[in-house]
């Protein structure tokens, strides 16, 4: 395991932006070190159990004492991300009161946006929390196209002539039940449609919240490491659902390259865009945002956004459990907390 952990080199070619510009040479500190995980949209308290175990084991292998806990928000869609961040900030101040902590925030997906907002709030209040850095995992800095999906937008897309011809061609080669129709495909999405609550609307590309967040990155002086996942092979993770036999059988007949392109177009915003099965790679890397030199990136090939409904995804392929991600968090913590001279 220790050999595999070396795969994340924050000072090498793994980061598209190259070596870190900031260098910290810190004397050893008596402050406790803690990693606080900020959950993504609709995730429960058990989501990061494996992640926590992996991080604790990785730090112990390095001979480092680091506490790891998750700060789970239960209203990730019903409240705006700004409201969530304010409540999380107050919760952290209460939880960590009375002890001296050096804090690393780790935010998955929406949690990364919440973490960025917490950095702003902490600075505005004179830094009551000693936050040494933020690691984001699959965070949609430029938005997630899937957050803008509606029933009507799916039906409109599926009824476009090129798409109609595509499905007619597949049906001609592999005829199925006559009851099947283009409109019926939208039923597959019924279970998995996002609500359009405030916490979801904030992640629609070009939302007011995202524009405010982008502006804050330019003047940010706290180290941020944005870890992105990329995987284009969606069809291989789509499993047969006996409850929707006709639809699923039909989907299975679609050639992988066609299915993957359709998946990317509907959920990731482009026919051939690179993505982690939910968020475009460019969005995860904040590619089109002007940032300070404290913002660094790292891409994990084969990492997937989450344990997605309707998909059979190995837990260790999910970005927050991926071995490269664990190593990135460990190295980032070692570099930014005062364990000694690094």
Long-range contacts (C-beta under 8 A, 24 or more apart in sequence): 1-57, 1-61, 1-323, 2-61, 4-323, 4-327, 5-58, 5-61, 5-323, 5-326, 5-327, 5-330, 6-327, 7-323, 7-324, 7-327, 8-298, 8-324, 8-325, 8-327, 8-328, 8-331, 9-331, 10-225, 10-296, 10-298, 10-328, 10-331, 10-332, 10-335, 14-298, 14-299, 15-296, 15-297, 15-298, 16-285, 16-297, 16-299, 17-295, 17-296, 17-297, 20-296, 20-335, 21-293, 21-294, 22-223, 22-293, 22-294, 24-335, 24-336, 24-342, 25-341, 25-342, 26-337, 26-338, 26-339, 26-340, 26-341, 26-342, 27-338, 27-340, 27-341, 28-338, 28-339, 28-340, 29-102, 29-337, 29-338, 29-339, 30-100, 31-100, 31-101, 31-102, 31-130, 31-338, 32-65, 32-67, 32-99, 32-100, 32-101, 32-102, 33-64, 33-65, 33-66, 33-67, 33-101, 33-102, 33-104, 33-333, 33-337, 33-339, 34-66, 34-67, 34-68, 34-69, 34-96, 34-101, 34-102, 34-103, 34-104, 35-66, 35-67, 35-68, 35-69, 35-103, 35-104, 35-105, 35-106, 35-329, 35-333, 36-69, 36-70, 36-71, 36-92, 36-103, 36-104, 36-105, 36-106, 37-68, 37-69, 37-70, 37-71, 37-106, 37-107, 37-108, 37-111, 37-320, 38-70, 38-71, 38-73, 38-88, 38-105, 38-106, 38-107, 38-108, 38-111, 38-112, 38-114, 38-115, 38-118, 39-70, 39-71, 39-72, 39-73, 39-76, 39-108, 39-110, 39-111, 40-76, 40-107, 40-108, 40-109, 40-110, 40-111, 40-138, 40-306, 41-76, 41-77, 41-109, 41-110, 41-199, 41-200, 41-203, 42-76, 42-77, 43-72, 43-76, 43-108, 43-306, 44-72, 45-70, 45-72, 47-72, 47-320, 48-108, 48-320, 50-315, 50-321, 51-320, 51-321, 51-326, 54-321, 54-323, 54-326, 55-326, 55-329, 55-330, 58-326, 58-327, 58-329, 58-330, 59-330, 59-333, 62-330, 62-334, 64-333, 64-334, 64-339, 66-333, 71-95, 73-111, 73-114, 75-199, 76-110, 76-199, 77-194, 77-195, 77-197, 77-198, 77-199, 77-200, 78-197, 78-198, 78-199, 79-198, 79-199, 80-198, 80-199, 80-202, 80-209, 81-110, 81-113, 81-114, 81-117, 81-199, 81-202, 81-203, 81-209, 82-117, 82-202, 82-209, 83-198, 84-114, 84-199, 85-114, 85-115, 85-117, 85-118, 85-121, 86-117, 86-121, 88-114, 88-118, 89-118, 89-121, 89-122, 89-129, 92-118, 92-129, 93-128, 93-129, 96-129, 100-130, 101-129, 101-130, 102-130, 102-132, 102-337, 102-338, 103-129, 103-130, 103-131, 103-132, 104-131, 104-132, 104-133, 104-134, 104-135, 104-329, 104-332, 104-333, 104-336, 104-337, 105-131, 105-133, 105-134, 105-135, 106-134, 106-135, 106-136, 106-137, 106-329, 107-134, 107-135, 107-136, 107-137, 107-139, 108-136, 108-137, 108-138, 108-139, 108-306, 108-319, 108-320, 109-137, 109-138, 109-139, 109-140, 109-278, 109-279, 109-305, 109-306, 110-139, 110-140, 110-199, 110-203, 111-136, 111-139, 112-136, 112-137, 112-138, 112-139, 112-141, 112-226, 113-139, 113-140, 113-141, 113-202, 113-203, 113-209, 113-210, 113-213, 116-213, 116-216, 116-217, 116-220, 116-224, 117-213, 117-216, 119-216, 119-220, 119-222, 119-224, 120-216, 123-222, 131-222, 132-222, 132-223, 132-333, 132-336, 132-337, 133-222, 133-223, 133-224, 133-225, 133-332, 133-333, 133-336, 134-222, 134-223, 134-224, 134-225, 135-224, 135-225, 135-226, 135-227, 135-328, 135-329, 135-332, 136-224, 136-225, 136-226, 136-227, 137-227, 137-229, 137-319, 137-320, 137-325, 138-227, 138-228, 138-229, 138-276, 138-278, 138-279, 138-284, 138-303, 138-305, 138-306, 138-319, 139-226, 139-279, 139-284, 140-203, 140-210, 140-279, 140-283, 140-284, 141-210, 141-213, 141-214, 141-217, 141-226, 141-283, 141-284, 141-285, 141-286, 141-289, 142-205, 142-210, 142-214, 142-280, 142-282, 142-283, 142-286, 142-287, 142-288, 142-289, 143-203, 143-204, 143-205, 143-206, 143-207, 143-210, 143-283, 144-203, 144-204, 144-205, 144-278, 144-279, 144-280, 144-283, 145-205, 145-267, 145-268, 145-269, 145-280, 146-194, 146-267, 146-268, 146-278, 146-279, 147-194, 147-200, 147-201, 147-203, 147-204, 147-205, 148-204, 148-205, 149-189, 149-193, 149-194, 149-266, 149-267, 150-193, 150-196, 151-186, 151-189, 151-190, 151-193, 154-185, 154-186, 154-189, 154-266, 155-183, 155-186, 157-265, 157-266, 158-182, 158-183, 158-185, 158-186, 159-183, 163-262, 166-258, 166-262, 170-250, 170-253, 170-254, 170-258, 171-250, 173-253, 174-250, 174-253, 176-246, 176-249, 176-250, 176-253, 177-246, 179-246, 180-246, 180-247, 180-250, 184-247, 185-247, 187-244, 187-247, 188-244, 188-247, 188-248, 188-251, 188-310, 191-309, 191-310, 192-309, 192-310, 205-269, 205-283, 214-286, 214-289, 214-290, 217-286, 217-289, 217-290, 217-291, 217-292, 217-295, 218-290, 218-291, 218-292, 219-292, 220-291, 220-292, 220-294, 220-295, 221-292, 221-294, 222-294, 223-294, 223-296, 223-332, 223-335, 223-336, 224-294, 224-295, 224-296, 225-296, 225-297, 225-298, 225-328, 225-332, 226-284, 226-285, 226-286, 226-295, 226-296, 226-297, 226-298, 227-297, 227-298, 227-299, 227-300, 227-319, 227-325, 227-328, 228-276, 228-281, 228-284, 228-285, 228-297, 228-298, 228-299, 228-300, 228-303, 229-276, 229-284, 229-299, 229-300, 229-302, 229-303, 229-304, 229-305, 229-319, 229-322, 230-274, 230-275, 230-276, 230-281, 230-299, 230-300, 230-301, 230-302, 230-303, 231-275, 231-276, 231-277, 231-301, 231-302, 231-303, 231-304, 231-317, 232-260, 232-264, 232-274, 232-275, 233-260, 234-259, 234-260, 234-263, 234-264, 234-277, 234-311, 235-259, 235-260, 235-263, 237-277, 237-304, 237-308, 237-311, 237-312, 237-313, 238-310, 238-311, 238-312, 239-310, 239-311, 239-312, 241-310, 276-303, 276-304, 276-305, 276-319, 277-304, 277-305, 277-308, 277-311, 278-305, 278-306, 278-308, 279-305, 298-324, 298-328, 300-324, 300-325, 300-328
